[in-house]
Amino acid sequence: MKMQAALWYGPEQIRIEEVDVPRVGPGEVLIKVGTALTCGTDFKLFRQGHPVLVKNLPSPFGHELAGAIAEIGPAVKGFREGDRVVAANSAPCGGCFFCREQRWNLCENLEFLNGAYAEYIRVPAQIVEKNLYKIPGPLSFKEAALTEPLACVLHCFDRLPLKEGQTLCVIGAGTCGLLFTQLCRLRSIKLIVIGRGEEKLNLAHRLGANHTFSILQEGFQKEILKLTDNRGPDIVIDAAGQPATWELAAELVRKGGSVWFYGGCAKGTHVSLDTHRLHYDEISCHGVFHHTPYHFEKSLGLIAEGKINIEALIQGEKRLGELHQIFRKGMPTNPLKIAIIP
């Protein structure tokens, strides 16, 4: 049995090809993809590859998906053919040092799933056991597929040392920046969003940001100081993943504040931080990566409860065969979410 799937051959080289439908083994399930969503990580992979997701060439492509179980392998419990499900793109092993420390996202044997831009995808047993969920009630595939990016954002958000009355600043008005915005609205947190593009910044304002600034606007740093009693934001999150924005985050935060590097830079990237300021102003800097099964399940619940505006983040739909219209050579910026329908 054959299917259509997108394969990545190298920087800015993808092809839609006819390949064999994967066969399931013990503990695995085969999902007929209902919707896959584009992601900033996919655009990074498209342009330059990925040190974790790309194991062999050509490589499967895409990782945010929801669909229906088409086949179940031996020893699978709790699921049956026809179940509408959303699969996380990873699951921890549960037995390594970091799992024992309950740092599930840092698992030494983290099992990743890639290949959502296809008609079918095989879900490994480790993910079936620990990070595959039935879609609640009438939730659509498109809505459920947003669980993965929300889980990543929630993993960071839950770790923030936020107190009542404090101000949070998010750098980046892409999908994750806008998800941070919506979580802040749920907690009534004062929020400043810095980004590029009037359309995305207007959307951030509509979704709950108290103030928005273009990173290209001259003097925006002084405006932010005025809004924070000339101290700076209590917490700054970089959700853009550029060396310049990492440095900006450390410059903006107040004395005694914390910086959270959510957006990942390319491997080998170096940034320049003012060590005098980090030391004498007691700035705390944190890396934060990926998600956990707890945050994935919690995110699915938030979406099912209608607490996240999904429609605002998904800009349109394309068929799998139209993927080249989204992932184009030389494209300068990433769009918000596009739903890919096989």
Secondary structure, DSSP 8 states (H G I E B T S, - for coil): -EEEEEEEEETTEEEEEEEE-----TT-EEEEEEEEE--HHHHHHHHH--TTT--SSSEE---EEEEEEEEE-TT--S--TT-EEEE-SEE--SSSHHHHTT-GGG-TT-EE----SBSEEEE-HHHHHHSEEE--TT--HHHHTTHHHHHHHHHHHTT----TT-EEEEE--SHHHHHHHHHHHHHT-EEEEEES-HHHHHHHHHTT-SEEEETTSTTHHHHHHHHTTTT--SEEEE-S--HHHHHHHHHHS-TT-EEEE-S---TT------HHHHHHTT-EEEE--S--HHHHHHHHHHHHTT-S--TTTEEEEEEGGGGGGTS-TT--S--SEEEEE-
